[in-house]
Amino acid sequence: QLAFSRTDQNELWVLLLEKAYAKVYGGYWNIIGGDPVHALRDLTGAPYERIDKLAQNVDETWAKLLFHFSRNHVLTCYTQPGRVAEEKSPEGIVGGHAYSILDVVQTTDSRGNLARLLKIRNPWGRFEWNGDFSDNSSLWTQADRQRLGVVSADDGVFWIRVEDFARLFQGVGVVKAVPGFCSNGIVVDQTSGSQSVVRIIVRQQCQVTFSVDQYDSRLFQNSQTHPTYSYFRLTVGKVVGENQIQFVNCILSPERNIFAETILAPGEYLALIEGYWETGQPGKVNFCSYSNVHVDMQLIGVAPAFFQRVEYLIWRDFARSQAQKLTFNEQKTVSDGRSSATVSTSKLNSTAYGVSLFSFGNHSNGNAVHQKVQIKEMNGYSPIGGNISGRLADVVMNPQDSDVIVFKMDPRETNFRVSVQVVDEELIPHRFNPDLNSGEFLHNIGGIQPTPDNMDARLRSVVEQERLYDSRQQNSAMIRQQMMRDYEQNMQIRRNRQQRLIGQQQETQQAYQKYLANTGGQGWNFESLLGNATNLVDNFFGGRSTTDPGFAMQKSGCAIF
């Protein structure tokens, strides 16, 4: 008889997997309870979500159950704990207990009424619901009994109306495991700071879920470290062009695992991870991806100013691209007596993102607008923006453009309030150039960057280094060849000059012989002539002495060799 998990066929793989999982958490008693989606997340790497407040809108709950079941997601559910642990109610439902959902079916009962049914299984293999559509209920038609395999047995499997389910169960866990999807992950160490940046490289369009995963609290039951889960904000943006990072997704949550699900086009993305550690001692988390194709990730070190700059660019793009999500505040005209511009302000206050955003828009076609904004109240928030100093911020809007001031919520605070006021403004009769293009931005990140025509940046970098080495070798060879050519050219010039000098001296000797013949042997003073010839040679060859081994002069022949 097996002590813990067992199957009808007494298979070993189930209990071996359970033993390994128990070993991770320090023993069987540490996994005897808990949230089933956490266990399924640990075992599959798949993201999950919860469906809460089931009775608040039963139709919406039913629609979500149908949606996830149609996509073959794993569905679990759980009941509200009672005063006694796992106490069985008169209706057969165990309090503080996890169940699995096996089927979601819409049919007609024996009275001809519409029935929306869930097939539930108690993992204990006993204790069942005993109300409508239980095993012996008269609401079953014989056809449905046969079609759905309804049998009268205390096997832990039962059917229940969605209305009764929403009343008796606290929530549903949905594990989005998809065959063929793959996981990737890196450890993010925040022991020296609570802000981290991960570069993400996507080589082909993919469906991906990014997650920040804290260590399970059960691992620290005997330690003061990580007594509770901390809030984390995950913000994802795409680097797309000059001075622009597109908003992709953002979430702020204190869950053990937080998820940002999206569809990404090929390119480079940045994930900003900011922890609000409850203990005050930053630790480590995992940053993971779950996608239909492999996604490359790299943790990069950046300064806090760079982190804030990326945040500012992402939220500025949000205000521009998703203006419909902002609440309009006011609109007015700014004038200098000669020209004017219409400007407006809008606001977003999102607890899901954990930000309050103020957007300032310029609707004119010819003038830029500069506004000085005073931060009047700021409780529980910290500001980020293009140019903020103390309680004042400078906002610059080009024609048909906008700028933002963003305030991030610190969820550890208890009082949250923020307000701003424009205290000064002016027209500027020209546009401002982008202050940070994509090349400079990527250069600030450091490392190797992919481009649209070079998605494999690491491979390309090796090739480029080899090409650079080859180029330098080629340049060195070319320089050596040029030096040899210059040397040969100089030597040829010297040889030509020597030949001309020899020719001149031969002509001088012939003239002397002719003179001797004409004068009957009475000629020049040969010693003086030889001295003049020596000086001529010295001057011609830059002062080299005629005693040099390369020269030998004979008085009789005045030859040089």
ROFI-469075 format. One line per field, with one value per residue (C-alpha): x, y, z. Coordinates in Angstrom, 2 decimals, padded with zeros to 5 digits. Example, Ala and Ser with C-alpha at 12.3 -4.5 7.8 and 13.67 -1.06 7.14 Angstrom:
X = [012.30;013.67]
Y = [-004.50;-001.06]
Z = [007.80;007.14]
//
This chain:
X = [000.00;001.51;001.66;000.94;000.15;-001.14;-002.81;-005.26;-002.43;000.10;002.47;005.79;006.33;003.68;005.14;008.72;007.70;005.96;009.05;011.29;008.87;008.67;012.46;012.62;010.37;011.97;009.51;006.08;004.38;005.42;003.46;000.43;-001.48;-001.10;-002.22;-002.44;-001.49;001.84;002.60;001.55;003.63;006.66;006.20;005.38;006.84;003.50;001.87;-001.38;-004.19;-007.04;-010.76;-012.05;-015.40;-017.25;-020.71;-020.42;-021.09;-021.96;-022.34;-018.84;-017.47;-019.11;-017.72;-014.19;-014.47;-015.64;-012.85;-010.04;-011.47;-011.72;-007.96;-007.17;-005.89;-005.62;-008.42;-008.38;-010.72;-010.74;-013.17;-013.22;-011.51;-013.83;-013.29;-012.13;-009.48;-010.94;-014.33;-017.04;-020.23;-023.75;-023.74;-020.64;-018.10;-014.84;-013.83;-010.32;-009.78;-008.55;-010.43;-009.86;-012.30;-012.54;-015.26;-017.43;-020.74;-023.99;-027.03;-030.76;-032.09;-034.97;-037.41;-036.26;-034.35;-030.87;-028.16;-024.53;-022.54;-019.01;-017.46;-015.42;-013.05;-012.02;-008.38;-009.13;-011.25;-014.28;-016.73;-018.99;-021.58;-025.05;-027.27;-028.64;-026.99;-025.23;-024.88;-028.48;-030.19;-033.48;-032.42;-030.30;-031.72;-030.87;-029.13;-026.88;-026.10;-024.80;-023.11;-021.30;-020.60;-022.50;-022.30;-023.52;-020.30;-018.41;-015.34;-014.86;-016.17;-019.40;-021.32;-022.59;-024.41;-022.22;-024.63;-024.03;-020.32;-020.01;-021.79;-019.73;-016.25;-013.94;-011.98;-010.55;-006.93;-006.08;-002.71;-001.98;000.19;000.58;002.26;005.38;005.98;009.42;010.74;013.80;014.93;017.70;018.39;018.03;020.12;018.85;021.03;022.78;019.78;016.07;016.09;017.17;017.09;016.92;017.56;015.27;016.00;013.11;014.08;010.59;007.06;005.99;003.38;005.21;004.53;007.20;007.20;008.91;009.04;009.78;011.01;008.20;007.66;007.75;011.49;012.04;009.79;012.68;014.33;013.68;014.41;011.43;008.68;006.10;005.93;006.99;005.47;007.19;006.63;007.43;007.50;008.30;009.14;010.44;013.33;012.05;013.72;015.00;014.23;011.41;010.64;007.20;005.06;004.35;003.03;003.23;002.03;002.42;001.59;002.58;001.93;004.57;004.52;003.49;002.90;002.90;001.45;001.81;002.60;005.98;007.32;011.03;013.30;014.92;013.01;013.82;012.23;012.40;012.13;011.65;011.23;009.60;011.03;008.95;011.91;014.06;016.76;016.69;017.22;016.95;014.10;013.79;012.85;011.38;009.74;007.20;006.76;006.22;009.78;013.00;013.58;017.09;017.54;020.51;020.77;022.56;023.93;022.69;022.69;019.46;019.35;019.28;016.52;014.39;015.16;013.85;010.72;010.11;010.40;008.06;005.35;005.69;004.97;002.00;000.51;000.97;-000.15;-002.92;-004.32;-007.84;-007.01;-006.26;-008.88;-009.11;-008.49;-008.44;-007.59;-006.38;-004.58;-001.01;-000.19;002.70;000.68;001.87;001.11;-000.67;-000.93;-003.68;-002.48;-004.29;-003.66;-004.84;-004.31;-004.05;-004.29;-003.74;-003.39;-002.70;000.40;001.06;001.50;-000.13;000.63;000.08;000.19;000.66;-000.30;000.47;-002.14;-000.57;001.26;004.00;005.15;006.71;005.48;007.52;005.65;007.01;005.01;004.94;004.37;001.92;001.29;003.23;002.46;003.39;004.84;008.22;008.45;010.16;010.33;012.50;013.61;012.56;014.35;012.87;009.23;009.53;009.43;010.08;007.76;008.58;006.04;006.81;003.93;001.40;003.32;003.12;005.26;004.59;005.38;005.00;004.68;005.39;003.50;005.40;002.93;004.57;003.08;-000.46;-001.37;-001.34;-001.94;-000.37;-001.29;000.48;-000.07;001.33;002.95;004.62;004.59;006.02;005.91;009.05;009.03;010.82;010.95;013.32;015.54;015.25;017.58;018.38;018.41;018.26;021.94;022.97;020.38;021.65;025.21;024.34;023.08;026.44;027.20;026.29;023.09;021.07;019.79;016.90;019.35;021.45;019.34;022.18;024.33;026.67;027.59;027.93;030.23;032.69;032.66;033.16;036.09;037.66;037.04;038.58;041.65;041.95;041.54;044.29;046.54;045.79;046.53;049.85;050.78;049.83;051.96;054.92;054.47;054.31;057.45;059.25;058.06;059.26;062.62;063.03;062.07;064.62;067.32;066.50;066.81;070.20;071.35;070.21;072.10;075.21;074.94;074.62;077.67;079.70;078.69;079.68;083.09;083.66;082.89;085.34;088.05;087.50;087.70;090.94;092.49;091.52;093.02;096.26;096.39;095.83;098.34;101.11;100.81;100.57;097.20;095.26;096.44;095.07;095.19;092.96;090.63;090.44;089.60;086.79;085.41;085.55;083.64;081.08;080.49;080.28;077.72;075.71;075.41;074.62;078.06;079.17;082.93;084.80;086.54;083.26;083.65;081.03;083.38;086.87;088.50;091.55;093.46;094.48;091.01;088.81;086.46;083.79;082.74]
Y = [000.00;003.32;006.02;009.07;009.35;006.29;005.31;002.58;000.74;001.28;003.13;004.27;007.53;009.41;008.65;009.22;012.65;013.38;012.30;014.60;017.51;016.88;016.83;020.31;021.69;019.81;016.96;015.54;017.61;020.79;019.79;018.28;021.49;024.65;026.22;023.61;026.15;026.70;022.99;022.78;025.88;024.27;021.02;022.40;025.91;027.09;030.38;030.45;032.80;032.81;033.37;034.92;036.21;033.44;034.32;038.01;037.32;033.69;034.26;035.73;032.85;030.35;032.12;032.04;028.35;027.54;029.62;027.95;024.44;024.83;025.55;022.43;024.42;022.61;023.76;023.47;024.91;025.36;025.98;028.48;027.19;026.53;026.65;023.03;022.05;020.19;019.74;018.07;020.11;018.61;019.08;016.87;019.62;019.70;023.11;024.51;021.80;021.68;019.95;019.50;020.37;017.58;018.79;021.81;020.92;022.69;020.45;020.16;018.58;016.14;019.06;020.69;023.50;024.67;023.28;024.46;021.71;021.15;017.76;017.94;015.44;015.24;014.02;011.94;009.67;010.01;012.59;014.02;016.73;015.43;018.17;018.80;016.66;014.47;010.80;009.88;013.14;012.93;015.88;013.59;012.33;008.78;009.98;012.31;009.64;007.42;010.20;011.69;008.41;009.22;006.33;005.99;005.48;007.25;007.75;011.48;012.44;014.44;016.94;020.29;023.32;026.37;028.35;025.96;025.81;029.61;029.61;026.86;027.33;030.27;030.39;028.66;028.21;028.00;026.53;027.44;024.48;024.15;021.15;022.22;025.42;025.89;027.69;029.81;031.58;033.48;034.34;038.03;038.98;042.09;041.88;045.12;046.96;046.53;047.50;045.08;045.14;042.10;042.31;040.03;039.05;037.67;036.21;035.36;036.27;034.36;034.04;034.47;034.92;036.56;035.99;037.11;034.14;034.55;031.64;029.78;030.87;027.24;027.22;029.81;028.54;028.34;031.60;035.30;035.78;036.28;035.76;037.03;037.63;041.08;043.34;043.37;045.57;044.05;046.47;045.34;047.62;047.26;049.35;050.50;053.72;057.15;058.08;055.55;052.39;050.94;049.97;046.21;045.29;046.12;044.50;045.19;042.30;040.65;037.13;034.42;034.41;037.40;037.11;039.40;037.66;039.08;038.42;039.77;040.62;040.03;042.59;043.62;044.21;045.36;044.00;046.24;044.36;046.39;044.75;046.28;043.89;043.59;042.50;045.42;042.96;042.42;038.84;036.79;036.04;034.17;035.87;033.33;033.03;030.48;030.59;028.65;029.49;030.01;033.51;034.73;036.68;038.48;040.28;043.61;046.00;049.59;052.66;053.80;056.87;054.62;052.49;055.60;056.82;053.58;053.80;057.36;056.43;053.44;055.44;058.33;055.88;054.52;058.02;058.54;055.15;054.39;057.85;056.39;054.83;058.23;060.44;063.92;066.70;070.12;072.02;075.61;078.01;079.22;082.52;084.98;087.71;086.73;083.02;080.43;076.71;074.55;072.26;069.63;067.49;063.93;061.49;057.76;056.28;052.52;050.18;047.28;049.11;050.90;054.28;057.69;059.34;062.94;063.54;067.00;067.32;070.03;070.22;073.05;072.65;075.25;075.93;073.84;074.47;074.51;074.15;074.23;071.89;071.97;068.76;069.89;066.58;063.33;060.67;057.04;057.84;058.60;060.63;059.77;062.08;063.74;066.62;066.65;068.56;068.45;069.49;071.09;069.41;070.81;069.50;070.14;069.30;069.53;070.34;067.48;065.68;065.06;064.59;062.90;062.94;059.52;058.69;055.14;053.74;052.21;049.51;049.32;052.72;053.17;056.67;057.43;060.87;062.91;066.15;068.60;072.15;074.08;077.24;078.68;078.14;079.56;079.10;078.03;078.74;075.54;071.81;070.05;067.34;063.90;063.84;060.13;058.05;054.27;053.88;055.96;054.22;050.76;051.95;052.96;049.46;048.00;044.68;043.45;044.63;042.85;044.77;044.05;042.54;040.83;039.09;036.80;039.48;037.13;035.19;038.41;039.89;037.01;037.40;041.14;040.62;038.22;040.68;043.47;041.31;040.36;044.01;045.05;042.29;043.38;047.00;045.99;043.98;046.88;049.24;046.85;046.50;050.27;050.67;048.12;049.93;053.25;051.67;050.19;053.52;055.38;052.84;053.17;056.96;056.57;054.09;056.47;059.31;057.16;056.26;059.92;060.82;058.00;059.23;062.79;061.66;059.53;062.57;064.59;061.91;061.84;065.63;065.53;062.93;065.02;068.10;066.24;065.25;068.83;070.36;067.87;066.32;069.51;069.14;070.10;069.74;066.27;066.55;069.59;067.87;064.79;066.95;068.66;065.30;064.02;067.02;066.54;062.94;063.84;066.51;064.28;061.39;063.47;063.73;060.09;059.89;058.67;056.32;054.44;050.83;051.57;054.01;053.63;056.31;055.82;058.87;057.35;056.38;058.44;055.42;054.84;051.27]
Z = [000.00;-001.14;001.53;-000.62;-004.35;-006.14;-009.40;-010.32;-012.10;-009.25;-011.60;-010.15;-012.04;-010.05;-006.64;-007.88;-009.17;-005.88;-003.92;-005.97;-005.52;-001.78;-001.59;-003.17;-000.42;002.45;003.03;002.29;004.97;003.20;000.07;001.76;001.00;-001.01;-004.22;-007.02;-009.70;-007.94;-008.13;-011.78;-012.55;-010.90;-012.82;-016.29;-016.45;-017.85;-016.77;-014.86;-013.98;-011.49;-011.86;-008.66;-007.41;-009.22;-007.91;-008.77;-012.46;-013.15;-016.90;-017.10;-015.02;-017.38;-020.45;-019.04;-018.17;-021.70;-023.20;-021.27;-021.56;-025.34;-025.39;-023.34;-020.38;-017.06;-014.73;-010.94;-008.32;-004.57;-001.74;001.10;004.27;007.20;010.93;010.80;008.28;005.29;006.91;004.81;004.38;004.37;000.56;000.24;-000.49;001.50;002.84;002.15;-000.46;-004.07;-006.88;-010.60;-013.40;-015.98;-018.33;-019.19;-020.86;-021.78;-022.05;-021.28;-018.10;-017.82;-017.47;-020.71;-019.05;-020.06;-017.80;-017.70;-016.00;-014.71;-014.12;-010.89;-009.31;-005.66;-005.66;-002.57;-004.74;-002.43;-001.01;-003.70;-004.27;-003.45;-004.91;-008.43;-011.12;-008.56;-009.46;-008.52;-009.48;-011.36;-013.55;-015.72;-018.97;-019.88;-023.04;-021.10;-018.54;-021.31;-023.31;-020.31;-018.49;-015.29;-012.82;-009.24;-007.26;-004.50;-006.67;-006.07;-009.55;-009.78;-011.93;-010.68;-012.10;-012.65;-010.42;-007.48;-008.31;-008.13;-004.78;-003.12;-004.64;-003.97;-007.22;-010.29;-011.29;-014.98;-016.00;-019.63;-020.54;-024.31;-026.00;-027.89;-025.92;-024.37;-021.30;-020.72;-017.59;-015.83;-012.20;-011.37;-008.37;-006.59;-003.51;-004.53;-005.99;-006.63;-010.34;-013.07;-016.88;-019.15;-022.89;-024.91;-028.52;-030.58;-033.97;-035.23;-034.25;-031.19;-028.49;-025.20;-021.51;-019.37;-015.64;-012.46;-010.08;-006.39;-004.33;-002.62;000.97;002.09;001.36;004.12;006.87;009.32;008.21;008.55;004.83;002.49;005.13;002.61;-001.12;-002.28;-004.89;-008.27;-011.27;-014.68;-017.63;-021.18;-024.12;-027.67;-029.01;-032.40;-033.54;-032.73;-029.16;-028.98;-027.02;-027.64;-024.67;-024.69;-021.24;-017.55;-014.34;-010.61;-008.29;-004.98;-006.29;-006.10;-009.91;-012.00;-015.76;-018.80;-021.83;-025.34;-029.01;-030.09;-033.54;-034.30;-032.69;-029.44;-026.23;-022.72;-019.55;-016.48;-013.18;-010.02;-006.63;-003.58;-001.04;002.10;004.20;003.11;002.05;-001.74;-002.82;-005.98;-008.38;-011.65;-014.90;-017.32;-020.71;-021.97;-025.74;-028.93;-030.11;-028.20;-026.84;-025.94;-022.71;-021.19;-017.85;-018.30;-015.72;-015.94;-013.75;-012.05;-014.33;-017.38;-015.83;-015.32;-018.83;-020.31;-018.14;-019.28;-022.97;-022.55;-020.79;-023.21;-026.02;-024.03;-023.78;-027.52;-028.82;-026.29;-025.68;-025.57;-022.19;-020.66;-019.02;-020.57;-018.06;-019.76;-022.94;-023.34;-025.68;-025.17;-026.94;-027.13;-028.92;-032.39;-032.56;-030.44;-029.74;-028.31;-025.53;-023.47;-020.41;-019.73;-016.90;-016.25;-012.76;-012.93;-009.95;-012.35;-013.65;-010.37;-012.10;-012.32;-015.66;-016.75;-020.50;-022.04;-025.72;-028.29;-031.08;-033.09;-036.40;-036.13;-032.57;-029.85;-026.31;-023.11;-019.83;-016.30;-014.09;-010.30;-008.34;-005.67;-003.88;-003.97;-001.37;-002.02;-005.45;-007.02;-010.26;-013.55;-016.56;-019.13;-016.92;-013.25;-010.54;-007.06;-007.29;-010.75;-014.14;-017.63;-020.33;-024.00;-026.72;-030.42;-032.80;-032.93;-030.18;-026.44;-023.35;-020.01;-016.33;-014.70;-011.02;-009.87;-006.91;-004.01;-002.87;000.55;001.37;002.70;001.47;-002.25;-003.66;-006.46;-008.23;-010.58;-011.83;-014.80;-013.37;-016.50;-020.28;-023.48;-027.26;-029.10;-032.88;-033.95;-033.38;-031.01;-032.42;-030.84;-027.86;-027.96;-031.13;-031.16;-031.93;-028.93;-026.79;-027.67;-027.22;-023.65;-022.98;-024.00;-025.60;-029.05;-030.68;-033.39;-036.39;-038.81;-041.31;-038.65;-036.05;-034.92;-033.33;-031.48;-034.59;-036.55;-033.94;-034.30;-038.06;-037.74;-035.41;-037.90;-040.71;-038.66;-037.97;-041.64;-042.62;-040.27;-041.61;-045.15;-044.27;-042.69;-045.78;-048.02;-045.94;-046.13;-049.90;-050.29;-048.24;-050.47;-053.57;-052.14;-051.30;-054.76;-056.31;-054.21;-055.06;-058.75;-058.50;-056.87;-059.53;-062.27;-060.67;-060.40;-064.06;-065.00;-062.90;-064.45;-067.88;-067.01;-065.72;-068.81;-070.93;-068.80;-069.26;-073.02;-073.15;-071.15;-073.43;-076.42;-074.75;-074.12;-077.75;-078.82;-076.35;-076.85;-073.35;-071.29;-069.50;-066.43;-062.88;-062.29;-058.50;-058.58;-061.01;-058.80;-055.75;-057.62;-058.70;-055.11;-053.80;-056.55;-055.50;-051.80;-052.44;-054.75;-052.26;-049.20;-047.72;-048.01;-047.97;-050.99;-048.61;-048.30;-049.49;-052.07;-053.79;-055.17;-057.19;-059.35;-060.35;-063.59;-064.74;-062.34;-062.19;-059.58;-058.73]
//
